[in-house]
Amino acid sequence: MAFLLKLCVAQQILSSVAIRSVVKILLRLDLERKISFFRASIIVGGLLVFSGPWEAQADSTDTSSQYSVIESFQVHGFLSQAVVNTSDNRWFGDSPDTSYAFTEAALNGSARILPQLLISGQVLLRQAGDMYDGSPSLDYALADLTFASTLHYRLGVRGGRIKNPFGLYNETRDVPFTRPGIFLPQVVYFDRVRNLVLSSDGMMAYADTFQDYGDVSLIVGGGWPVMDENVEWSYLGADFPGDLESDSPLIVGRLWYSSPNASFNMGLSGTALRMRFDPDVGAPFTLSSGTTDIFYWIASLQYNLELWTISAEYMRQPIEWRDYGEFFPEQDLTSEGWYIQAQYRAHPQFELMMRWEEGYADSGDRDGTQIDRLTGGAITAYSRYSKIFTAGARFDINQNWMVRAEYSYHDGTFILSPRENPIPRDQEKYWHAVSFLLAFRF
Amino acid sequence: MKRWVVITHMMVVSMLFPCKGMTQELIANAGLQVSEISRTQARLLFTMRLQQWPDDQPVKVFVLADTNPIHVNFAKRMLQLFPYQLRRVWDRQVFSGTGQAPITVATEKEMIERVAATPGALGYVNSAASLSGVKQIAIY
């Protein structure tokens, strides 16, 4: 664990060359644009390959030619603004002085080219403190082809940029209306590294069965994660000269069971991926070309009644760091987190929520005392865990407008973004947050 | 006393003819070759997971607003789902690009007009008596 001391030294060296980093970030932004352009071309190409033969078939059969693609076209979107105030620590911006830097907006379109073929895409704008600056990103763009659809089963495949179907919330994690609160349970759905598990550029196959005992569905796929600097900050502790990139395609899977009236849901979902650090060769100090292997999985349970919804999820994430050089020795650890949450619909337009969650950076050192001792307090014990109590209320003014209020009390700072709070010793162990959110949808 | 007679009468009637007049009716475009569907099929259709009728006609689903009492009763009695569960499914599909939402209409009158005018359309009303252009679909 002594490497972490060295890590702090490395961080100091880095901050002294801050100007250099700014230039590098600018360069990287440019690089990312090229990558997304490349990915976009793959996606568009994929859509053309998919839609080509089916359009031809549409012209040749009578029933399909009646089908109106224009009529099937749908546009939806949302816009939301939050206000966050914390007693201490920066959370989605300068929250100790009240932050308005949490804004989400999206616009999506979808069309059924044929009953079997859906194409869709969404552009997302998201400002989240220092983590995301609000520049637009392609959230998803996909073609969904159903091979077979009967009363007993459904089989199909999706290609393009696809939201990863993890847990109860990942697919629509940026849509305020679909979240249980203003913030998702952070110990399972980290906002500081959301992009690692957000979506994949690739293919996913799905198989659903509809039986008397309920619905069982399986999704299996592969692709490349859509990564950013937040991932590097969280998994390497700093933004070293160079880029942390996906080394090989990731594997995604989800198995889900839902009782016939969807009152009881349970599932397992996860991904395995490897990231490799591509060092900047001209830099005075950086890491070697090491790898980080992650296996992230979630077990989910949900029980739905007319007035109550009880949800619980457990996340486990074994991580292995290898070959980063002498300043960053090899290491294995397992992060974990779980929560239990109750939602009570006091009125069709008014909902109350309460949640308890716990998350640990290292399941072998839950209270963080070992690393605190080994690093002489440079890494504080309380930065290695988070125990959070949250209470919130939601009011749906009408079908389009929603307001929310939320309070959370935190013991520990594990969920904080190291990008927003780079110096562990400056973080406060006990803190609380009050937030409000106003959202519009159509 | 008169009121009690009326109430007793209503109770007897509602026991003899369970839910008649109070129940919601599933309606479809008159051109459809289907007259009854199972509850599972109804759920698949209203959660937008079944895109075609047995004769390959594309399905067009119409619903009323989430808080409309006709919608609430239809979801709970006919589909045995709560309105928030339907909304959750539609939102997940719409905002992950893996499906679509049904078309929301403002009133029961508009529901009947749109179902009557759209081939393959499916919807619901409070009572399907004397409706032109639409047919009643039974749920078994």
Chai-1 contact restraints between the chains, C-beta under 6 A:
chainA,res_idxA,chainB,res_idxB,connection_type,confidence,min_distance_angstrom,max_distance_angstrom,comment,restraint_id
A,T63,B,D56,contact,1.0,0.0,6.0,A-B,restraint_1
A,Y67,B,P58,contact,1.0,0.0,6.0,A-B,restraint_2
A,Q74,B,Q100,contact,1.0,0.0,6.0,A-B,restraint_3
A,H76,B,V94,contact,1.0,0.0,6.0,A-B,restraint_4
A,S110,B,Q100,contact,1.0,0.0,6.0,A-B,restraint_5
A,P115,B,Q51,contact,1.0,0.0,6.0,A-B,restraint_6
A,P115,B,Q52,contact,1.0,0.0,6.0,A-B,restraint_7
A,P115,B,P58,contact,1.0,0.0,6.0,A-B,restraint_8
A,S120,B,G97,contact,1.0,0.0,6.0,A-B,restraint_9
A,Y140,B,G97,contact,1.0,0.0,6.0,A-B,restraint_10
A,L142,B,G97,contact,1.0,0.0,6.0,A-B,restraint_11
A,D144,B,T98,contact,1.0,0.0,6.0,A-B,restraint_12
A,L151,B,Q41,contact,1.0,0.0,6.0,A-B,restraint_13
A,K163,B,S96,contact,1.0,0.0,6.0,A-B,restraint_14
A,E171,B,S96,contact,1.0,0.0,6.0,A-B,restraint_15
A,T172,B,R92,contact,1.0,0.0,6.0,A-B,restraint_16
A,T172,B,F95,contact,1.0,0.0,6.0,A-B,restraint_17
A,T172,B,S96,contact,1.0,0.0,6.0,A-B,restraint_18
A,V175,B,F95,contact,1.0,0.0,6.0,A-B,restraint_19
A,T178,B,D91,contact,1.0,0.0,6.0,A-B,restraint_20
A,F210,B,T40,contact,1.0,0.0,6.0,A-B,restraint_21
A,N261,B,Q80,contact,1.0,0.0,6.0,A-B,restraint_22
A,N261,B,L81,contact,1.0,0.0,6.0,A-B,restraint_23
A,A262,B,Q85,contact,1.0,0.0,6.0,A-B,restraint_24
A,E306,B,F82,contact,1.0,0.0,6.0,A-B,restraint_25
A,P348,B,T67,contact,1.0,0.0,6.0,A-B,restraint_26
A,Q399,B,A65,contact,1.0,0.0,6.0,A-B,restraint_27
